[in-house]
Amino acid sequence: MRLKRPLVTIPAAIAILALAALLLVTLGARTPWARRMAGDWVTEATGLPASIERLHIGFLPRPALEIGGFALAQPQGFGPGRILEIGEARLQLPWGSLFGGTALDSVAVADAVLRPALDSTGRDNWTGLIERLAELGGEGEATWSIAEVALERGALEYEDAAAATAWRLTAITVVASDIAPRADFPLELRLAGVAGPNTFHFAANGTAQLDPDAGRYRASVLGMRGWAGGDPLPLAGIELNGRLESLSWATASSSGAFRGGSFNLAGVPGAFDGEFRLGEDAARVNLRVRTDAFAPRAPAVAFGRPLPATADPRAFGAVQATFTATLEDGVLRLDPIEAQLDDTKITGRIVPQQRFIRLSADRIDLDRYLAPEEATRKEQKATLESVVAGLRELDVDAEIRIEEARAAGARLRDAVLRIERRTAGP
């Protein structure tokens, strides 16, 4: 009989002790000491100095960790800034994860800024961090899972010191669910950006797959839509709709590829694919684009560059272009270019930043592209001379070759128009 009372009070005592432990953990997490300990753990795990301004641990209805004001410093050699900042983050776990599970109910992040960069030697600031994080997974295949992931108001700031280039993406939103290694899961992405006087928005949705053990990441069947505005675009801006069959990335080679892309940009339909690489020898992007034949007048208006009226109403009736765009060391090159303007075939190459142009055309009737009122041969000749004079005023390094041209009633063969820059190029 005397044993009954102790047997009853033992569970009660355990419950009281557990409640007291939960209370101590919850209150202790709010102290500067707990925040310093958490920051020290992150510093040891990543190899980069870390700090946390706010920390809270909750247990009802499920275990949850809330972090505020998280900052991770740049690696040595990348300045005093931060490679990662997170305004708010909340991780919610199932109760089973407290006893060795690797599942998360949800991860919610807001106001995060990631700053990937290349220094002047081409060294990046992210490889070492990724390798340290990969070590946290331990040996064997990754078996974790996350039921829901949400990112709000994210930003990506990229800088390449070797090429003296930088760009920024803002308002990044990511929504995904049922994430696990080597399994497809739904993904939605939205972002915005600013480039000079122009603003753009972009959204995509499809499926994705992560394979951290093999270092391979892929998104598939992406539907895309976007908008761009700002000078010289009209007030309504221009719209983009498209689709991408696959976008992949391999960490071993620091390279990726996009395949099976299609688009319709301001009424210009076409297809694209390409590759990109972010290595120690600087970043490189290679993009191949082929448009379908289209009537250029409507897109010209959409881009704020309306085409003039012509003597022949059928002029500027159809355009088709194929080109390869390469971005390397911060310099964009369009090479080669193959295009068809009405009955004229054009080939060449262009380097916009250096104002470098080399074009060749097989045959063209220039008279049909003059204004309708330029009826007489004398007026046509005067107009052509003024056009040539205007071209010579441009500060470009251009050479245009035409195998056969009809102008002002005359036929010219092997004509060459050469324009030299007045100032030295980069």
WOTA-V115310 format. One record per pair of residues at least 6 apart in sequence whose C-alpha atoms are under 6 Angstrom apart, sorted by the first residue. I is the first residue (numbers start at 0). GAP is how many residues later the second one is. Records with the same first field share a line. If there is no record, write none. Layout:
BEGIN
I=GAP, GAP
END
This chain:
BEGIN
25=31
28=26, 27
29=25, 26
34=17
38=11, 12, 13
42=6, 7
45=83, 86
47=25
48=23, 24
49=21, 22
50=19, 20
51=17, 18
52=15, 16
53=13, 14
54=11, 12
55=9, 10
56=7, 8
57=6
62=29, 30
63=27, 28
64=25, 26
65=23, 24
66=21, 22
67=19, 20
68=17, 18
69=15, 16
70=13, 14
71=10, 11, 12
72=9, 10
73=7, 8, 9
82=31, 32
83=29, 30
84=27, 28
85=25, 26
86=23, 24, 25
87=21, 22
88=19, 20
89=17, 18
90=15, 16
91=13, 14
92=11, 12
101=42
102=41, 42, 43
103=42
104=41, 42
105=41, 42, 43
106=42
107=41, 42
108=42
109=41, 42, 43
110=42, 43
111=42
112=41, 42, 43
113=42
114=41, 42, 43
115=42
116=7, 8, 41, 42, 43
117=6, 42, 43
118=42
119=41, 42
121=158, 159, 160
122=157
144=34, 35
145=32, 33
146=30, 31
147=28, 29
148=26, 27
149=24, 25
150=22, 23
151=21
152=18, 19
153=17, 18
154=14, 15, 17
155=12, 13
156=11
157=8, 9
158=6, 7
162=166, 167
164=165
168=23, 24
169=21, 22, 23
170=20, 21
171=18, 19
172=16, 17
173=14, 15
174=12, 13
175=10, 11
177=7
178=6
180=29, 30
181=27, 28, 29
182=26
183=24, 25
184=22, 23
185=20, 21
186=18, 19, 20
187=16, 17
188=14, 15
189=12, 13
190=10, 11
191=8, 9
192=6, 7
196=33
197=31, 32
198=29, 30
199=27, 28
200=25, 26
201=23, 24
202=21, 22
203=19, 20
204=17, 18
205=15, 16
206=12, 13
207=10, 11
208=8, 9
209=7
214=35, 36
215=33, 34
216=31, 32
217=29, 30
218=27, 28
219=25, 26
220=23, 24
221=21, 22
222=20
223=17, 18, 19
224=15, 16
225=13, 14
226=11, 12
227=9, 10
228=8
231=72
232=70, 71
233=70
237=28
238=27
239=24, 25
240=22, 23
241=20, 21
242=18, 19
243=16, 17
244=14, 15
245=12, 13
246=10, 11
247=8, 9
248=6, 7
253=23, 24, 25
254=21, 22
255=19, 20
256=17, 18
257=15, 16
258=14
260=10, 11, 12
261=8, 9
262=6, 7
265=33
266=32
268=22, 23
269=20, 21, 22
270=18, 19
271=16, 17
272=15
273=12, 13, 14
274=11
275=8, 9
276=6, 7
283=43, 44
284=41, 42
285=39, 40
286=37, 38
287=36
288=33, 34
289=31, 32
290=29, 30
291=28
292=26, 27
293=24, 25
294=22, 23
299=6
308=62
309=59, 60, 61, 62
310=57, 59, 60, 61
311=56
317=24
318=21, 22
319=19, 20
320=17, 18
321=15, 16
322=13, 14
323=10, 11, 12
324=8, 9
325=6, 7
332=18
333=15, 16
334=14
335=12, 13
336=10, 11, 12
337=8, 9
338=6, 7
339=6
343=19, 20
344=16, 17
345=14, 15
346=12, 13
347=10, 11
348=9
349=6, 7
353=71
354=41
355=41, 42
356=41
357=40, 41
358=41
359=40, 41, 42
360=41
361=40, 41
362=40, 41, 42
363=41
364=40, 41
365=40, 41
366=40
373=6
376=31
379=28
380=27
391=27
394=26, 27
395=25
396=22, 23, 24
397=20, 21
398=18, 19
399=16, 17
400=14, 15
401=12, 13
402=10, 11
403=8, 9
404=6, 7
END
